[in-house]
């Protein structure tokens, strides 16, 4: 069953088109990554979906609601740079947020206690002022306030972009847990994050959706397999030999490693290993890996 359906969504500022006629839909209990470089239109798309911006053209329909009905009650939203009342404690802030979401004081207090556990803010920190929280704790608190009213869709704008590795790991782990109960749509330009937690991808470039689908579907469609070769000698001496083998599509050298893409990995692997045996290549490492999501995205953009 479809949760959100977006049709021909366009957002203009004067004559400038920021989001250009995009259409997509997604269902329940999914984690969808909106991927694109800075300036691609990700934030504008999310703010429009969250009801904070009015679309210039197009429709947004939530479940069985009427077209362009106010759907904010079903949505939780966290901007890239959330603001907090730093003099409040984490518990006070969540209770305050719950009351703003029209929960009674008793409901807000109960819900705050539940969410502090969910987002893993330790009991000794719950009554500390937010000004003392780390970046990761603030981001997890922000996610808690975004779902205080039990929305069906959680929208996050670059949720880990400004965090250190520990904070990033904490938030990604939380998203992995939350997507079992709620649909999550988050934007990012850090493709490893999308690859780690998302079930589906929307690739946005210059305001347009240039590709969409599950991670596996897009891998099957675009991703190539890459072989990586390292030797004790000068690696450039081997690049020409390998590049002239049948079925080798491309070679490149980065930081002393020769990367090889091919349309027939089995045959190229056999040819390299045969040559290495016959000519006694001083191989230190030879591995086969799938190309990264970043490689796939660049291929889609260039096409």
N, C-alpha and C positions, 0 to 999 in steps of 0.2 A: 504494500500500500504506500502511496506517495504522501510524503509529509508536506513538502513545499514544491510548488511549480512556478517557475519564472519564465515569462514569455516576452520576447522582444524588448527587454529592458534597456532603456537608453537614459543617460544623464548628461545634460549639457550645462555648461556655464557660459552664457552668452553664445558665441559662435564655436566655442571649444567643446568637442565631444570627448568626455572622459570615459564613459561606458557606452559602447556602441552595439546596440541591438543584440544583446546576449540572451540565450534561452538555455535553461537546464532544469532538472528536478532531482530530488533525492528522497529516500525513504527514512525509516525509523532505525534508531540504534546504530547509526553509522558515524564514522569520523571522516569528514570530507575536507580536503586541503585545497584551498584556493591559492594556486602557485603563480608567481610572476615577479619580474624585477620591480624595483622601486619605480613608481610612476606608471605602472601598468593599469591602475584603476581598482586595485584590490580594496582599499579603504572605502572608496566611494560606493563600490558594490555592496560591501557589508553594511555600511551606514544606511543605504537605501533599503536593504532587506530588513534591517532592524527598525525601520520606521522613522529614522532620524532625518532622512532626506526624502523629499518627494520626487518620484521618477518623472523625467520629462516625457517619456513615452513608455509603453509597456505595462504589463500586469504582474502582480505577485499574489499568488493564492496559497493560503495555508490550509491544509487538510480539506475540509468540506466548507470552508468559509466562503463568503461571497467575494468576488473579485475586488481587490484593493481595500477590503475591510481592514480596520485597525487590528493588527495581529500582535501588538506589542505585549499583550498579557501572556502570550505563549512563548515569548522570546526573552532570553537572558543575553546581555551584551556587555562585553568588556573591551574598552578601547585600548590602543597600544600603550598609551600613557595614562593609566587610571589615577584619579585623584582621591585622596583619603583625608579625613579629619585626623591628622596625626596625633592630636591630643587625646583622642578616644582610644580605648582598648579595643582589641580585636573583637571581643564579645559585644561590647557596646556598639561598635560599628555595624555588626550584623543585625543586632536587634533594631537599631535605627533604620537600617535598610529594609528590614522586614516590615516595619510599621509604614514606611514610605510605599511599600508594595501592598498596603491595605490589609496586612495581617494584624490580628489583635496582639496586644502586648504578650499575652500568654502564648499564642501561636508563634510569634517572632522569637520569644525566648527559647522555646522548645526547638524550633527549627535552627536557631543559631548554635545551640549545643550539639545538635546532630551534625551540622556542617563543619564545625570546628574539628570534629573527629574525622569526617570524610576527607577533608583537605589536609589532615595530619599536622595541625597546629597543636603543639604539646600543651598539656594542661597548665604548665608553669608559664606559658607565653600568652595564654588566652586573655589574661587580665593585665598584660603589659601594654603600654602605649604603643601605637602603631609606629611612631617615630623610631622605635628601637628595633623594628622588624628588619630582617634582611630583604634583599630584592625578591628572592624566591618566596619568602613568607608573604610578602605584600601581594605578589601575583596570585598565590593560592587563596589569600583572603579575598582578593578581587573576584576570583572565580566563584567563591562561596557566595558573595553578595549577588552575583549575576544569576545564581540559581536558587536564591532564597525563596522565590515564589513558585518553585517547581515548574519551570517552563519545559516545553517539549523540544526546544531548539536553543542551543548555546552557541553564540557567535563571539569569536575571539579574534581580535586584530593583532597579528604579530605577537603572540603571547609569550614567546621566549627570546625575542630578538635582543633584549637589553640585559639578559641574565648571564651570570657566570656559569661555568659548567655544572656546578652543584645545583644551582637554582633551576637551570634548564632541565637537568635530569629529574628533579622533583616535580616540575610542572608536566613534563611529558609522561611521567608515571601516573600522575593524577588524571590526565586525559585518557590514558589507556583504561583506567578504572571507570571513569565516568561514562565512557561510550557504551558500556554495558546497559545503561539505563536511560541515556539521553542522546539525542542526535547532536553532533558537534560539527560546526563549520568554522574553520580557522584559516586565516591567511598567513602566508610565510614566503620569504624569499630564500630561506635556508632549506634547501631541498632534502638534506639528510633528515630533518625533522619530519617532513611530510612522509618520507619513505618509512620512517620508524613507526608512526602511529596511525596513519590514515588508511581507510579502506577504499576510498575513491578520490580522484583528482580532477580538478578543474584548472586547466592551464590558460592563464590570462596574459595576453600580450597586446599592448597598445589599445586597451579597452575592449578587446574581443576575445571570446573563448575560442582558442585555436585547437583544443583537443580536450576530451573528457572521457572518463571511464574508470573502471577499477584499476588498481595498480598492476595487477597481473595482465589485464587486457592490454594496457598500454605497453607493458614490457614485451608481450608477445608481438605487438604490432611494430614497435620501434627499436627495441633494445637489441644490441649485438653483443657477441661474446668477445672478450678481449684477452689476449695472451700477453703475459709480461715476462721478458727475458732479461736476465742479468748475467754478465760474464766478468772474469777477472781482467780481461784485456779492455782496450778501447771499444766501447759499444758501437761507435759509428762504423767500425770496420765490418760489422755484421749486418747493419741495416740494409745495405744494397743487396746482399745475398738473399736475405729473407724477403725483401720487397719484390724480388723477381720470381718468387715461388708461385706456382699456380694457386688460385683461390685466395690469395692475399689481397685485401681491398685497400688497406692503408697501414702505414707504419709511422710512428713518431717516437722521439726520444725525450724523456723528461727525467731530470735528476739521475742520470746514469742508467735508466731502465728503458728498454725498447718495448713499446706497446704495439701489438699487432691485432688488427681486426680482419675477419675473414668470413666468407660465405660458406665455408666448409671446414669447421674447426678440426674435425677428425683427420682429414688429409693433411692439413697444414701442420698439425702437431706431429704426425708421423714423419713428414718431410724434415721438420726441424730436428727431431730426435735422431733420425737416420743420418743427417749431415753432421750433427754433433758427435755421433759415434764414429763416423768415418774419418772426420777431420779433427777429432779430439778437441772440440771446443771446450774452453775452461768455464763451463757453466756453474754459476753459484746459486742460481734460482730460476725456475721456470714454472709459471703458474697460469691457470685459466680462471678468469673471473667474468661475471656479467658486468657490462658497462653500468655506470652509476645512473641514478635518476637525473643528475645534472647533464650527463652526456645525452640522455634521451631528450631532455627539454631543449637543449641546444639544437639537436637534430630536427625537432618539430618546428622550432622558431626559424631555422634556416630554410626549411622546406616551404 
